[in-house]
Amino acid sequence: VLLQRGVVGVALSYLIGSIAVQVIFSLYIVKKTRKMPGKAGFSMENLGVLSKFGIYFLLASMAGFLIAYTDTIVLTALRSLEEVGLYQVAISTSQVLWGVALALSVVLMPVLSEMWAKNEKDKVSKGVSFLLKFVMIILIPATMLMVTFSEVVINILFGSRYLGASTSLQILSFGAIFYSLLTIYSTTLASIGRPDASTKITIFVGLFNLAANFVLVQAMGIMGAAIAT
């Protein structure tokens, strides 16, 4: 922890790391684009298209934030801080399983966009189908391992004091499969020019998640939060 400042040190470390990454990437992009021939064209029509696309992504990001943090916020409001701590152990560990779909989606979007622009719809369909199979081949065994050895994983990473989060981790690990599918489908819709559909789905999921958390957290605590999420 930065200079032994506790939670403030963690926040400062995160801030400094984020700034450093942005500076490094900005310098790299400027260096690479400076050597590109020609000048970039721009028009009001392009501005309108990009603005519309950006608004949908902004709304989807806000809904994604709702999905990601509703459980913790509701737990903090309705249950004890001890349960919040246990749940954070479970959710942060299960998020390791999200990495496969998130990483592949970054690569997927420009490739699918190019195929769609060239009217290669068959390739788009085959590409998405292959990606889904690939993700499931990796994710399902990883999920089974996480479910089977949840107590072992928590004990190694956080210690025996947090073993009460093992059941929630098992539930959230199964949920990672569906979250991965949502990530791939949302990316696909955005890639083929339908960010509006992706945004509507994400908003619906976010609102449903909020309602489910209010109902289940009161009745079941961290297990309710895991099931709702």
Salt bridges, closest charged atoms under 4 A:
GLU83 OE1 - ARG79 NE 3.01
GLU114 OE2 - LYS118 NZ 2.99
GLU120 OE2 - LYS123 NZ 3.80
ASP196 OD1 - ARG194 NE 2.92
